């Protein structure tokens, strides 16, 4: 099957290299990119990396001992894999401790042991917990509309269930998690509970980061699993006051320093300029961070290793950046932008960026985000990827996934490589984010795509900002 794929690639370009040569993407660049893709497709490296990361390190919550282990693992593996330079860049942030969380219903019925988890960066409850009446809201926007003091002494509960696809998917549902505590506090609530931002029916609550707002009282915030949310919803339908007892011991500690880990395949002609291939090394602490974002770590490290071992250096450097503290709000990415603009003055040398933070689905589409005069070159690159089932989208507004969006919004040209639909949000931010959920064939495919993309963009003679 792999040989068939590459045979189709050869046929696809048999009648097309003249067009590519008229632009900047030459036949030699295309041919070497195809060779890199073949090497990656026929290698076990990508799956070996994710097995190693999840087995030897496990979760990588920022600021913990496992965070340190993850960074040491990444640096050692990059050196083993032939990266020319490997280094760390500091990222200051305030470390968060999950602690324990429990929730039980006290009226009108008695139910113990709701499946609950603190939302990332939440404070804890006062000692002894909070016992209060639940006030239910269908959506985040309904809670925002609650009048001041209308929830005094109550626990706000957002019951909205995330849809698997469409406009009411992750981004829409995630408003409740990200900003729900601020809206609840403005209405006077003592705490916030949300239905998990996930598509599963398991008693595995989904964590994820939440925000506080300067000048607004901080309240504890937690998520309950979908089955437990169903139980609460059904109890509320009886029309009687529902009271619950919540205890949480989470808290934010001191400012600490974690690090972005960077491995470089140094360019042969303009080494100061670099294509950025990114993933985030950190993860939440409930599972082993296999899908989020162990797959990304394995994909971009594998892609960089294949470029390094490919026998022909790209003209410009390829940097594999494993960002720190993504889960707490892209902290490592924002610090990278700040440092390289203010401290190093070389942000303009970030010529292109792409990240993988989409779990385990195969890459099926390619969206550019470049200057208008370089758009045709990006479409030529998309044509090279087309035989692998990757469609080039007609848009030109990509900013990069996750961490790369911080760089993209700061002016770096970018590409988004999109995934086929999967059950990713069944496991996202839960204790079920483990290695058995990873499709090894898919992530091997993705590493091949990233190797080809990284080499072509680092070698083609074009300024993607123009």
MISELUM-687703 format. One line per field, with one value per residue (C-alpha): chain; residue number from 1; x, y, z. Coordinates in nm, 3 decimals. Each point is the difference from the previous one (the first is absolute). Layout:
MISELUM-687703
timi (A, ...)
marvo (NUM, ...)
u (X, ...)
v (Y, ...)
w (Z, ...)
END
This chain:
MISELUM-687703
timi (A, A, A, A, A, A, A, A, A, A, A, A, A, A, A, A, A, A, A, A, A, A, A, A, A, A, A, A, A, A, A, A, A, A, A, A, A, A, A, A, A, A, A, A, A, A, A, A, A, A, A, A, A, A, A, A, A, A, A, A, A, A, A, A, A, A, A, A, A, A, A, A, A, A, A, A, A, A, A, A, A, A, A, A, A, A, A, A, A, A, A, A, A, A, A, A, A, A, A, A, A, A, A, A, A, A, A, A, A, A, A, A, A, A, A, A, A, A, A, A, A, A, A, A, A, A, A, A, A, A, A, A, A, A, A, A, A, A, A, A, A, A, A, A, A, A, A, A, A, A, A, A, A, A, A, A, A, A, A, A, A, A, A, A, A, A, A, A, A, A, A, A, A, A, A, A, A, A, A, A, A, A, A, A, A, A, A, A, A, A, A, A, A, A, A, A, A, A, A, A, A, A, A, A, A, A, A, A, A, A, A, A, A, A, A, A, A, A, A, A, A, A, A, A, A, A, A, A, A, A, A, A, A, A, A, A, A, A, A, A, A, A, A, A, A, A, A, A, A, A, A, A, A, A, A, A, A, A, A, A, A, A, A, A, A, A, A, A, A, A, A, A, A, A, A, A, A, A, A, A, A, A, A, A, A, A, A, A, A, A, A, A, A, A, A, A, A, A, A, A, A, A, A, A, A, A, A, A, A, A, A, A, A, A, A, A, A, A, A, A, A, A, A, A, A, A, A, A, A, A, A, A, A, A, A, A, A, A, A, A, A, A, A, A, A, A, A, A, A, A, A, A, A, A, A, A, A, A, A, A, A, A, A, A, A, A, A, A, A, A, A, A, A, A, A, A, A, A, A, A, A, A, A, A, A, A, A, A, A, A, A, A, A, A, A, A, A, A, A, A, A, A, A, A, A, A, A, A, A, A, A, A, A, A, A, A, A, A, A, A, A, A, A, A, A, A, A, A, A, A, A, A, A, A, A, A, A, A, A, A, A, A, A, A, A, A, A, A, A, A, A, A, A, A, A, A, A, A, A, A, A, A, A, A, A, A)
marvo (1, 2, 3, 4, 5, 6, 7, 8, 9, 10, 11, 12, 13, 14, 15, 16, 17, 18, 19, 20, 21, 22, 23, 24, 25, 26, 27, 28, 29, 30, 31, 32, 33, 34, 35, 36, 37, 38, 39, 40, 41, 42, 43, 44, 45, 46, 47, 48, 49, 50, 51, 52, 53, 54, 55, 56, 57, 58, 59, 60, 61, 62, 63, 64, 65, 66, 67, 68, 69, 70, 71, 72, 73, 74, 75, 76, 77, 78, 79, 80, 81, 82, 83, 84, 85, 86, 87, 88, 89, 90, 91, 92, 93, 94, 95, 96, 97, 98, 99, 100, 101, 102, 103, 104, 105, 106, 107, 108, 109, 110, 111, 112, 113, 114, 115, 116, 117, 118, 119, 120, 121, 122, 123, 124, 125, 126, 127, 128, 129, 130, 131, 132, 133, 134, 135, 136, 137, 138, 139, 140, 141, 142, 143, 144, 145, 146, 147, 148, 149, 150, 151, 152, 153, 154, 155, 156, 157, 158, 159, 160, 161, 162, 163, 164, 165, 166, 167, 168, 169, 170, 171, 172, 173, 174, 175, 176, 177, 178, 179, 180, 181, 182, 183, 184, 185, 186, 187, 188, 189, 190, 191, 192, 193, 194, 195, 196, 197, 198, 199, 200, 201, 202, 203, 204, 205, 206, 207, 208, 209, 210, 211, 212, 213, 214, 215, 216, 217, 218, 219, 220, 221, 222, 223, 224, 225, 226, 227, 228, 229, 230, 231, 232, 233, 234, 235, 236, 237, 238, 239, 240, 241, 242, 243, 244, 245, 246, 247, 248, 249, 250, 251, 252, 253, 254, 255, 256, 257, 258, 259, 260, 261, 262, 263, 264, 265, 266, 267, 268, 269, 270, 271, 272, 273, 274, 275, 276, 277, 278, 279, 280, 281, 282, 283, 284, 285, 286, 287, 288, 289, 290, 291, 292, 293, 294, 295, 296, 297, 298, 299, 300, 301, 302, 303, 304, 305, 306, 307, 308, 309, 310, 311, 312, 313, 314, 315, 316, 317, 318, 319, 320, 321, 322, 323, 324, 325, 326, 327, 328, 329, 330, 331, 332, 333, 334, 335, 336, 337, 338, 339, 340, 341, 342, 343, 344, 345, 346, 347, 348, 349, 350, 351, 352, 353, 354, 355, 356, 357, 358, 359, 360, 361, 362, 363, 364, 365, 366, 367, 368, 369, 370, 371, 372, 373, 374, 375, 376, 377, 378, 379, 380, 381, 382, 383, 384, 385, 386, 387, 388, 389, 390, 391, 392, 393, 394, 395, 396, 397, 398, 399, 400, 401, 402, 403, 404, 405, 406, 407, 408, 409, 410, 411, 412, 413, 414, 415, 416, 417, 418, 419, 420, 421, 422, 423, 424, 425, 426, 427, 428, 429, 430, 431, 432, 433, 434, 435, 436, 437, 438, 439, 440, 441, 442, 443, 444, 445, 446, 447, 448, 449, 450, 451, 452, 453, 454, 455, 456, 457, 458, 459, 460, 461, 462, 463, 464, 465, 466)
u (0.000, 0.282, 0.172, -0.329, -0.032, 0.342, -0.063, -0.307, 0.211, 0.245, -0.287, -0.155, 0.315, 0.091, -0.193, 0.030, 0.361, 0.011, -0.264, 0.191, 0.329, -0.157, -0.056, 0.247, -0.073, 0.252, 0.002, 0.299, -0.185, -0.307, 0.204, 0.185, -0.325, -0.149, 0.304, -0.038, -0.366, 0.083, 0.258, -0.251, -0.277, 0.222, 0.141, -0.117, 0.152, -0.323, -0.166, 0.323, 0.013, -0.354, 0.036, 0.322, -0.148, -0.314, 0.179, 0.312, -0.151, -0.381, -0.188, 0.194, -0.193, 0.197, 0.210, -0.002, 0.278, -0.146, 0.036, 0.373, 0.015, -0.178, 0.247, 0.300, -0.155, -0.056, 0.352, 0.162, -0.210, 0.060, 0.376, -0.027, -0.203, 0.265, -0.130, 0.288, -0.090, -0.222, -0.073, -0.257, -0.152, -0.148, -0.372, -0.105, -0.349, -0.195, -0.020, -0.342, -0.079, -0.312, -0.055, -0.318, -0.361, -0.328, -0.366, -0.313, -0.370, -0.166, -0.359, -0.259, 0.175, 0.328, 0.272, 0.365, 0.313, -0.086, 0.285, 0.161, 0.328, 0.131, 0.044, 0.357, 0.117, -0.316, 0.020, -0.132, -0.303, 0.021, 0.093, -0.301, -0.129, -0.313, -0.355, -0.237, -0.298, 0.067, -0.123, 0.002, 0.075, -0.042, 0.302, 0.285, -0.179, -0.296, 0.232, 0.155, -0.349, -0.067, -0.050, 0.253, -0.066, -0.260, 0.216, 0.115, 0.081, -0.079, 0.204, -0.036, -0.028, 0.030, -0.162, 0.088, 0.116, 0.268, -0.092, 0.244, 0.007, -0.130, -0.032, -0.085, 0.313, 0.315, 0.058, -0.357, -0.042, 0.338, -0.123, -0.161, 0.330, 0.218, -0.213, -0.286, 0.152, 0.024, -0.363, -0.114, 0.197, -0.142, -0.347, 0.106, 0.047, 0.219, 0.125, -0.042, -0.066, -0.015, -0.092, 0.330, 0.113, 0.008, -0.200, 0.017, -0.245, 0.262, 0.040, 0.329, -0.030, 0.195, 0.235, 0.144, 0.110, -0.229, 0.054, -0.052, -0.044, 0.176, -0.234, -0.251, -0.020, 0.157, -0.223, 0.073, -0.088, -0.033, -0.139, -0.214, -0.023, -0.279, -0.187, 0.017, -0.124, -0.293, -0.080, 0.008, -0.215, -0.261, -0.010, -0.052, -0.309, -0.182, -0.035, 0.132, 0.310, 0.313, 0.287, 0.351, 0.315, 0.323, 0.352, 0.315, 0.359, 0.155, 0.218, 0.261, 0.346, 0.315, 0.143, 0.231, 0.190, -0.068, 0.151, -0.080, 0.216, 0.139, 0.185, 0.144, 0.101, 0.230, -0.046, 0.281, -0.030, -0.207, 0.015, -0.129, -0.337, -0.219, -0.318, -0.172, -0.158, -0.179, -0.181, -0.047, 0.199, -0.215, -0.326, -0.267, 0.066, -0.305, 0.130, 0.335, -0.044, 0.014, -0.250, 0.050, 0.268, 0.223, -0.103, 0.117, 0.332, 0.061, -0.108, 0.219, 0.301, -0.021, -0.037, 0.306, 0.202, -0.081, 0.101, 0.327, 0.072, -0.116, 0.343, -0.079, -0.026, -0.279, 0.123, -0.152, -0.025, -0.283, -0.078, -0.208, -0.146, -0.160, -0.187, -0.045, -0.318, -0.235, -0.283, 0.008, -0.047, 0.277, 0.244, 0.312, -0.102, -0.070, 0.335, 0.172, -0.151, 0.093, 0.356, 0.075, -0.144, 0.134, 0.306, 0.136, -0.150, -0.023, -0.371, 0.004, 0.217, -0.298, -0.090, -0.275, -0.172, -0.229, -0.105, -0.161, -0.241, -0.293, 0.037, 0.020, -0.192, 0.166, 0.077, -0.255, 0.028, 0.249, -0.080, 0.257, 0.042, 0.260, 0.052, -0.185, 0.305, 0.114, -0.344, 0.060, 0.313, -0.204, -0.253, 0.282, 0.108, -0.359, 0.009, 0.298, -0.203, -0.316, 0.082, 0.007, -0.364, 0.068, -0.227, 0.113, -0.272, -0.082, 0.049, 0.314, -0.051, 0.171, 0.177, 0.121, -0.152, 0.016, 0.342, 0.084, -0.302, 0.189, 0.283, -0.240, -0.193, 0.332, 0.075, 0.158, -0.130, -0.169, -0.182, -0.273, 0.002, -0.348, -0.110, -0.265, -0.289, 0.081, -0.131, 0.271, -0.240, -0.111, 0.343, 0.128, 0.118, -0.110, 0.158, -0.076, 0.263, 0.229, 0.212, -0.260, -0.205, 0.280, -0.024, 0.363, -0.059, -0.160, 0.279, 0.262, -0.187, 0.000, 0.373, 0.060, -0.217, 0.183, 0.342, -0.090, -0.160, 0.290, 0.265, -0.181, -0.080, 0.353, 0.160, -0.218, 0.124, -0.292, -0.084, -0.330, -0.071, -0.029)
v (0.000, 0.240, -0.072, 0.061, 0.340, 0.104, -0.140, 0.220, 0.295, -0.055, -0.019, 0.314, 0.198, -0.171, 0.263, 0.283, 0.097, 0.272, 0.192, -0.050, 0.107, 0.316, 0.093, -0.053, -0.362, -0.186, -0.362, -0.067, 0.135, -0.207, -0.315, 0.029, 0.078, -0.320, -0.195, 0.140, -0.095, -0.354, -0.031, 0.120, -0.226, -0.305, 0.085, -0.098, 0.313, 0.192, -0.282, -0.077, 0.361, 0.011, -0.339, 0.122, 0.332, -0.145, -0.298, 0.170, 0.335, -0.011, 0.324, 0.326, 0.255, 0.325, 0.066, -0.358, -0.258, -0.167, 0.327, -0.013, -0.367, 0.083, 0.273, -0.220, -0.276, 0.236, 0.144, -0.342, -0.145, 0.299, -0.038, -0.373, 0.073, 0.224, 0.351, 0.246, 0.217, -0.068, 0.260, 0.136, 0.346, 0.109, 0.048, 0.156, -0.083, -0.067, -0.371, -0.149, -0.294, -0.205, -0.136, -0.198, 0.064, -0.155, 0.074, -0.156, 0.076, 0.068, 0.081, -0.084, -0.337, -0.134, -0.086, -0.033, -0.001, 0.201, -0.038, 0.344, 0.172, 0.347, 0.228, 0.106, 0.304, -0.010, 0.094, -0.238, 0.027, 0.135, -0.259, -0.225, 0.061, 0.170, -0.126, 0.200, -0.013, -0.068, 0.253, -0.147, 0.188, -0.150, 0.179, 0.231, 0.296, -0.053, 0.019, 0.319, 0.153, -0.081, 0.323, 0.101, -0.160, -0.237, -0.301, 0.110, -0.312, -0.234, -0.230, 0.080, -0.302, 0.011, -0.308, 0.057, -0.316, 0.036, -0.121, -0.218, 0.223, 0.330, 0.347, -0.128, -0.210, 0.042, 0.370, 0.094, -0.236, 0.098, 0.348, -0.149, -0.143, 0.296, 0.290, -0.157, 0.070, 0.372, 0.020, -0.200, 0.218, 0.318, -0.137, -0.077, -0.380, -0.183, -0.257, -0.123, -0.353, -0.080, -0.304, -0.131, 0.138, -0.338, -0.234, -0.323, -0.175, -0.120, 0.100, 0.168, 0.375, 0.230, 0.257, 0.299, 0.352, 0.274, 0.372, 0.257, 0.371, 0.282, 0.164, -0.289, -0.227, -0.342, -0.301, -0.374, -0.164, -0.368, -0.232, -0.310, -0.293, -0.021, -0.283, 0.193, 0.311, -0.207, -0.106, 0.362, 0.112, -0.266, 0.093, 0.367, -0.096, -0.094, 0.370, -0.019, 0.182, -0.205, 0.051, -0.136, -0.008, 0.088, -0.035, 0.090, 0.044, 0.132, 0.309, 0.198, 0.013, 0.199, 0.131, -0.265, -0.047, -0.270, -0.009, -0.025, -0.278, 0.070, -0.226, 0.138, -0.150, 0.282, 0.141, -0.010, 0.355, 0.223, -0.177, 0.302, -0.038, -0.288, -0.193, -0.083, -0.342, 0.005, -0.204, 0.049, -0.218, 0.062, -0.179, -0.021, -0.244, -0.228, -0.237, -0.037, 0.279, -0.241, 0.176, 0.347, 0.051, -0.307, -0.063, 0.349, -0.045, -0.330, 0.135, 0.312, -0.164, -0.283, 0.246, 0.194, -0.319, -0.116, 0.339, -0.019, -0.350, 0.065, 0.064, 0.350, 0.297, 0.253, 0.347, 0.149, -0.157, -0.218, 0.052, -0.250, 0.193, -0.188, 0.275, 0.021, 0.072, -0.004, -0.137, 0.301, 0.241, -0.023, 0.140, -0.147, 0.121, 0.355, 0.005, -0.121, 0.291, 0.251, -0.127, -0.018, 0.345, 0.183, -0.194, -0.145, 0.225, -0.287, -0.074, 0.098, -0.307, -0.224, -0.057, -0.262, -0.198, -0.299, -0.198, -0.337, 0.008, -0.197, -0.342, -0.309, 0.065, -0.006, 0.334, 0.059, 0.369, 0.283, 0.368, 0.273, 0.334, 0.195, 0.321, 0.026, -0.033, -0.324, -0.163, -0.187, -0.159, -0.122, -0.146, -0.178, -0.145, -0.106, -0.175, -0.207, -0.108, -0.070, -0.364, -0.077, 0.097, 0.360, 0.259, 0.361, 0.232, 0.318, 0.227, 0.196, 0.099, -0.276, 0.109, -0.338, -0.238, 0.057, 0.142, 0.092, 0.229, 0.228, 0.022, 0.028, 0.282, 0.175, -0.001, -0.336, -0.168, -0.329, -0.307, -0.207, -0.373, -0.127, -0.339, -0.248, -0.030, -0.220, -0.067, 0.226, 0.192, -0.322, -0.009, 0.359, 0.126, -0.319, -0.297, -0.193, 0.196, -0.302, -0.179, -0.259, 0.280, 0.086, -0.111, -0.080, -0.018, 0.347, 0.170, -0.164, 0.146, 0.339, -0.009, -0.064, 0.300, 0.224, -0.119, 0.085, 0.331, 0.102, -0.076, 0.170, 0.321, 0.021, -0.048, 0.177, 0.346, 0.217, 0.250, -0.122, 0.343, 0.153)
w (0.000, 0.088, -0.332, -0.182, 0.167, -0.122, -0.347, -0.017, 0.111, -0.286, -0.248, 0.141, -0.080, -0.327, -0.196, 0.249, 0.086, -0.266, 0.193, 0.324, -0.162, -0.140, 0.362, 0.284, 0.082, -0.215, -0.104, 0.229, 0.303, -0.083, -0.057, 0.331, 0.184, -0.145, 0.118, 0.352, -0.002, -0.105, 0.276, 0.258, -0.129, 0.026, 0.342, 0.349, 0.151, 0.058, 0.190, 0.189, 0.120, 0.136, 0.168, 0.160, 0.116, 0.156, 0.156, 0.132, 0.100, 0.004, 0.065, -0.027, 0.207, -0.014, 0.307, 0.129, 0.023, -0.309, -0.188, 0.073, -0.103, -0.325, -0.087, 0.077, -0.210, -0.294, 0.006, 0.021, -0.282, -0.228, 0.041, -0.067, -0.314, -0.153, 0.057, -0.041, 0.298, 0.300, 0.267, 0.245, 0.037, 0.336, 0.054, 0.334, 0.124, 0.317, 0.076, 0.073, 0.231, -0.071, 0.349, 0.067, -0.098, 0.112, -0.063, 0.150, -0.018, 0.335, -0.108, -0.117, -0.040, 0.129, -0.253, 0.095, -0.209, -0.309, -0.250, 0.016, -0.080, 0.070, -0.298, -0.057, 0.205, 0.216, 0.365, 0.264, 0.222, 0.356, 0.260, 0.055, -0.352, -0.131, 0.041, -0.218, -0.232, -0.368, -0.258, -0.350, -0.324, -0.344, -0.146, 0.089, -0.160, 0.236, 0.300, -0.138, -0.005, 0.368, 0.202, 0.267, 0.341, -0.150, 0.093, 0.345, 0.205, -0.293, -0.225, -0.370, -0.230, -0.382, -0.152, -0.368, -0.176, -0.262, -0.348, -0.191, -0.309, -0.124, 0.146, 0.349, 0.030, 0.211, -0.051, 0.081, 0.293, 0.141, 0.088, 0.310, 0.115, -0.086, 0.125, 0.193, 0.342, -0.078, -0.110, 0.304, 0.242, -0.152, 0.079, 0.358, -0.020, 0.249, -0.254, -0.357, -0.125, -0.372, -0.204, -0.138, -0.336, -0.171, -0.223, 0.201, 0.232, 0.248, 0.361, -0.088, 0.054, -0.230, 0.149, -0.188, 0.074, 0.127, 0.051, 0.268, -0.062, 0.177, 0.248, 0.003, 0.304, -0.057, 0.055, -0.031, -0.331, -0.089, -0.267, 0.048, -0.238, -0.255, 0.181, 0.326, -0.176, -0.131, 0.357, 0.116, -0.294, 0.076, 0.367, -0.084, -0.205, 0.322, 0.064, 0.356, 0.131, -0.069, 0.243, -0.033, 0.209, -0.183, 0.134, -0.197, 0.115, -0.323, 0.013, -0.189, 0.152, -0.059, -0.324, -0.146, -0.323, -0.254, -0.349, -0.368, -0.150, -0.347, -0.242, -0.322, -0.332, -0.109, -0.348, -0.255, -0.140, 0.230, 0.337, 0.194, -0.176, 0.113, -0.066, 0.329, 0.052, 0.334, 0.263, 0.372, 0.236, 0.307, 0.069, 0.266, 0.281, -0.015, -0.272, -0.174, -0.254, -0.294, -0.226, 0.144, -0.106, -0.001, -0.360, -0.096, 0.179, -0.180, -0.340, -0.007, 0.164, -0.253, -0.289, 0.115, 0.044, -0.354, -0.141, 0.197, -0.128, -0.354, -0.153, -0.129, 0.233, -0.049, -0.094, 0.314, 0.342, 0.124, 0.368, 0.192, 0.293, 0.288, 0.179, 0.377, 0.197, -0.298, 0.209, 0.234, -0.290, -0.265, 0.256, -0.162, -0.344, 0.117, 0.178, -0.318, -0.193, 0.272, 0.037, -0.371, -0.063, 0.304, 0.115, -0.323, -0.267, -0.245, -0.023, -0.369, -0.056, 0.082, -0.365, 0.038, 0.274, 0.040, 0.307, 0.066, 0.293, -0.141, 0.152, -0.211, -0.324, -0.341, -0.162, -0.275, -0.085, -0.028, 0.053, -0.071, 0.172, -0.199, -0.194, -0.333, -0.226, 0.165, -0.001, -0.325, 0.148, 0.296, -0.240, -0.183, 0.336, 0.053, -0.339, 0.119, 0.302, -0.201, -0.094, 0.372, 0.038, 0.102, -0.164, -0.028, 0.128, -0.195, 0.301, 0.090, 0.362, 0.202, 0.318, 0.126, 0.253, 0.375, 0.095, -0.358, -0.004, 0.241, -0.253, -0.293, 0.160, 0.062, -0.374, -0.085, -0.318, 0.086, -0.121, 0.160, -0.067, 0.078, 0.132, -0.102, 0.249, 0.300, 0.350, 0.142, 0.224, 0.168, 0.166, -0.010, 0.343, 0.178, 0.174, -0.322, -0.197, -0.025, -0.260, -0.101, -0.165, -0.245, -0.364, -0.080, -0.376, 0.004, 0.195, -0.222, -0.297, 0.170, 0.069, -0.371, -0.092, 0.248, -0.122, -0.358, 0.096, 0.225, -0.259, -0.288, 0.187, 0.140, -0.344, -0.255, -0.105, 0.111, 0.271, 0.144, 0.150, -0.348)
END
